[in-house]
């Protein structure tokens, strides 16, 4: 079969011919219909991820068929027994375990979940990793209520967009930040109430003048800008973050945080239960993943280039043959 | 009556003769039996607290008699309707509202709670502000479970000691940090399992070697040392902080926090419900506040000097006449 492996660091994913894997007794051999890209995959090609195993098949997200039925794959392997945190053995599918950028995958049957019938296979492939990460970060950790003002920083990525859609679905007023007006406009067209350019040093003041503050923040950047997120928080606000692409957080004001009873909540991926709950949530409200583009399996490396350039708005999906 | 007021900034509390206040209909005129000192009082004399009103009577903590019964006073005024955070109008008793460093106080009856019968008036006076702050920071925010490892930084202050006592009561294994071996020894004599000198740059490594990590941290320092608290956290850990005496937090690693699913929880004072719950909790388990020293009302300024020098271990209490 055809598969994309991580052959060496700082090279694009390498397309090669490998044997179709043979399922063990508790596993299913799934024919992949569509897969999707995550930042994680790009970081792996750069060597910026723990536990990289050269030669492994890449790809965390996938939707495929087994015994005539379509399934989405939960890419969170061996979460463990505690809902509060993943076990030491937890892995995301796709390096070191062979992933979804292939014609077939062998996967324990417990990670297969029936595809929500209202979704295309391309949409379903866009859902797993970003969908569950957003679900845990927003719904499980910050417990948003209808009417809460929710700020999503850096809109355009998969998790940020799911968080936005979930928050809108829950009756929250959603605001976004972005590096470009274009992405803010797209977010507004999807239901956001407004947005701010994070390179404008006055954006926190503008937000405060416009809406007075926010109750929930979802962030994946960290860095020195994190302080601005704290500054625009209302009393009792929850900031959930699942990434730190801009590095260490400096100059955090403890007085501001404790006096306003603000919670900073680290979150990553999601448990098996989170995945089940996420699927039930999107199915109930018929939430459709925002798909930036569907590329052919042969054009998979083009998706990596687009994500590296930060040009996508929504998930980049690969249609398999 | 005699009372200590904040007459001018950077001067000790000023003892003076003022008229006995006259209660309004919803108020009680309480004769103070004992009062106690908080860091807040010291900061007020230095002008380092918002909303200072010169001429007001100082003191948040008090126990006294009204109509023949002994009461402790809830010093958290007008918390408001949301358990998650205090209203804008929230004040701590004792500047700007006249406080407990006086022979009498007029206080709304709803803030009076029957003194737990097992406590002396001196012990009861030591309880309110530190007791409820510790209760919210530890019990309400971090939800400790029996067997959790709990680290209390900077042991010796009132809140830190209450947090330690509560955690021990809940079946947690408690560890402390301090600037002196002496305070660590005292904490161990009260039931802590061990302690570390925070000026030893290797204390986090020692803790990790000794016990592998902690599940709960209670801090009031912030500053650059805050990162060490994150480093010794187990997956799923909760860090609750109610102060920031060492200033801004720098170099916080977002990856460490989100990958370990750590929560940083700002907390301050407590709601009316927290106060009721705290009293029920200490009464149920017959927890006795750690009293450093009982001074006479006339010697009240000596207590300020001792706290400024950081020499106390436990609450400094004033016995009124």
HADDOCK unambig.tbl for C-alpha pairs under 7 A between the chains (distance, minus, plus):
assign (segid A and resid 84 and name CA) (segid B and resid 236 and name CA) 5.52 0.50 0.50
assign (segid A and resid 85 and name CA) (segid B and resid 235 and name CA) 6.01 0.50 0.50
assign (segid A and resid 85 and name CA) (segid B and resid 236 and name CA) 5.37 0.50 0.50
assign (segid A and resid 85 and name CA) (segid B and resid 260 and name CA) 6.85 0.50 0.50
assign (segid A and resid 85 and name CA) (segid B and resid 261 and name CA) 5.96 0.50 0.50
assign (segid A and resid 222 and name CA) (segid B and resid 254 and name CA) 6.30 0.50 0.50
assign (segid A and resid 235 and name CA) (segid B and resid 85 and name CA) 6.01 0.50 0.50
assign (segid A and resid 236 and name CA) (segid B and resid 84 and name CA) 5.53 0.50 0.50
assign (segid A and resid 236 and name CA) (segid B and resid 85 and name CA) 5.39 0.50 0.50
assign (segid A and resid 241 and name CA) (segid B and resid 258 and name CA) 6.60 0.50 0.50
assign (segid A and resid 242 and name CA) (segid B and resid 258 and name CA) 5.58 0.50 0.50
assign (segid A and resid 243 and name CA) (segid B and resid 254 and name CA) 6.84 0.50 0.50
assign (segid A and resid 243 and name CA) (segid B and resid 255 and name CA) 6.45 0.50 0.50
assign (segid A and resid 243 and name CA) (segid B and resid 258 and name CA) 6.94 0.50 0.50
assign (segid A and resid 244 and name CA) (segid B and resid 254 and name CA) 5.34 0.50 0.50
assign (segid A and resid 244 and name CA) (segid B and resid 255 and name CA) 5.95 0.50 0.50
assign (segid A and resid 248 and name CA) (segid B and resid 251 and name CA) 5.31 0.50 0.50
assign (segid A and resid 248 and name CA) (segid B and resid 252 and name CA) 5.36 0.50 0.50
assign (segid A and resid 248 and name CA) (segid B and resid 253 and name CA) 4.96 0.50 0.50
assign (segid A and resid 248 and name CA) (segid B and resid 254 and name CA) 6.30 0.50 0.50
assign (segid A and resid 249 and name CA) (segid B and resid 250 and name CA) 6.51 0.50 0.50
assign (segid A and resid 249 and name CA) (segid B and resid 251 and name CA) 5.53 0.50 0.50
assign (segid A and resid 249 and name CA) (segid B and resid 252 and name CA) 4.89 0.50 0.50
assign (segid A and resid 249 and name CA) (segid B and resid 253 and name CA) 6.50 0.50 0.50
assign (segid A and resid 249 and name CA) (segid B and resid 254 and name CA) 6.99 0.50 0.50
assign (segid A and resid 250 and name CA) (segid B and resid 249 and name CA) 6.50 0.50 0.50
assign (segid A and resid 250 and name CA) (segid B and resid 250 and name CA) 4.26 0.50 0.50
assign (segid A and resid 250 and name CA) (segid B and resid 251 and name CA) 5.21 0.50 0.50
assign (segid A and resid 250 and name CA) (segid B and resid 252 and name CA) 6.51 0.50 0.50
assign (segid A and resid 251 and name CA) (segid B and resid 248 and name CA) 5.33 0.50 0.50
assign (segid A and resid 251 and name CA) (segid B and resid 249 and name CA) 5.53 0.50 0.50
assign (segid A and resid 251 and name CA) (segid B and resid 250 and name CA) 5.21 0.50 0.50
assign (segid A and resid 252 and name CA) (segid B and resid 248 and name CA) 5.37 0.50 0.50
assign (segid A and resid 252 and name CA) (segid B and resid 249 and name CA) 4.88 0.50 0.50
assign (segid A and resid 252 and name CA) (segid B and resid 250 and name CA) 6.51 0.50 0.50
assign (segid A and resid 253 and name CA) (segid B and resid 248 and name CA) 4.97 0.50 0.50
assign (segid A and resid 253 and name CA) (segid B and resid 249 and name CA) 6.51 0.50 0.50
assign (segid A and resid 254 and name CA) (segid B and resid 222 and name CA) 6.29 0.50 0.50
assign (segid A and resid 254 and name CA) (segid B and resid 243 and name CA) 6.86 0.50 0.50
assign (segid A and resid 254 and name CA) (segid B and resid 244 and name CA) 5.36 0.50 0.50
assign (segid A and resid 254 and name CA) (segid B and resid 248 and name CA) 6.29 0.50 0.50
assign (segid A and resid 254 and name CA) (segid B and resid 249 and name CA) 6.98 0.50 0.50
assign (segid A and resid 255 and name CA) (segid B and resid 243 and name CA) 6.46 0.50 0.50
assign (segid A and resid 255 and name CA) (segid B and resid 244 and name CA) 5.96 0.50 0.50
assign (segid A and resid 257 and name CA) (segid B and resid 266 and name CA) 5.30 0.50 0.50
assign (segid A and resid 258 and name CA) (segid B and resid 241 and name CA) 6.62 0.50 0.50
assign (segid A and resid 258 and name CA) (segid B and resid 242 and name CA) 5.59 0.50 0.50
assign (segid A and resid 258 and name CA) (segid B and resid 243 and name CA) 6.96 0.50 0.50
assign (segid A and resid 258 and name CA) (segid B and resid 266 and name CA) 3.65 0.50 0.50
assign (segid A and resid 258 and name CA) (segid B and resid 267 and name CA) 4.71 0.50 0.50
assign (segid A and resid 258 and name CA) (segid B and resid 268 and name CA) 5.88 0.50 0.50
assign (segid A and resid 259 and name CA) (segid B and resid 267 and name CA) 6.73 0.50 0.50
assign (segid A and resid 259 and name CA) (segid B and resid 268 and name CA) 5.88 0.50 0.50
assign (segid A and resid 260 and name CA) (segid B and resid 85 and name CA) 6.82 0.50 0.50
assign (segid A and resid 261 and name CA) (segid B and resid 85 and name CA) 5.96 0.50 0.50
assign (segid A and resid 261 and name CA) (segid B and resid 266 and name CA) 4.74 0.50 0.50
assign (segid A and resid 261 and name CA) (segid B and resid 267 and name CA) 5.04 0.50 0.50
assign (segid A and resid 261 and name CA) (segid B and resid 268 and name CA) 6.81 0.50 0.50
assign (segid A and resid 262 and name CA) (segid B and resid 265 and name CA) 6.43 0.50 0.50
assign (segid A and resid 262 and name CA) (segid B and resid 266 and name CA) 5.26 0.50 0.50
assign (segid A and resid 263 and name CA) (segid B and resid 264 and name CA) 5.76 0.50 0.50
assign (segid A and resid 263 and name CA) (segid B and resid 265 and name CA) 4.49 0.50 0.50
assign (segid A and resid 263 and name CA) (segid B and resid 266 and name CA) 5.89 0.50 0.50
assign (segid A and resid 264 and name CA) (segid B and resid 263 and name CA) 5.76 0.50 0.50
assign (segid A and resid 264 and name CA) (segid B and resid 264 and name CA) 4.91 0.50 0.50
assign (segid A and resid 264 and name CA) (segid B and resid 265 and name CA) 6.30 0.50 0.50
assign (segid A and resid 265 and name CA) (segid B and resid 262 and name CA) 6.42 0.50 0.50
assign (segid A and resid 265 and name CA) (segid B and resid 263 and name CA) 4.48 0.50 0.50
assign (segid A and resid 265 and name CA) (segid B and resid 264 and name CA) 6.30 0.50 0.50
assign (segid A and resid 266 and name CA) (segid B and resid 257 and name CA) 5.30 0.50 0.50
assign (segid A and resid 266 and name CA) (segid B and resid 258 and name CA) 3.65 0.50 0.50
assign (segid A and resid 266 and name CA) (segid B and resid 261 and name CA) 4.74 0.50 0.50
assign (segid A and resid 266 and name CA) (segid B and resid 262 and name CA) 5.25 0.50 0.50
assign (segid A and resid 266 and name CA) (segid B and resid 263 and name CA) 5.87 0.50 0.50
assign (segid A and resid 267 and name CA) (segid B and resid 258 and name CA) 4.71 0.50 0.50
assign (segid A and resid 267 and name CA) (segid B and resid 259 and name CA) 6.72 0.50 0.50
assign (segid A and resid 267 and name CA) (segid B and resid 261 and name CA) 5.03 0.50 0.50
assign (segid A and resid 268 and name CA) (segid B and resid 258 and name CA) 5.87 0.50 0.50
assign (segid A and resid 268 and name CA) (segid B and resid 259 and name CA) 5.87 0.50 0.50
assign (segid A and resid 268 and name CA) (segid B and resid 261 and name CA) 6.79 0.50 0.50
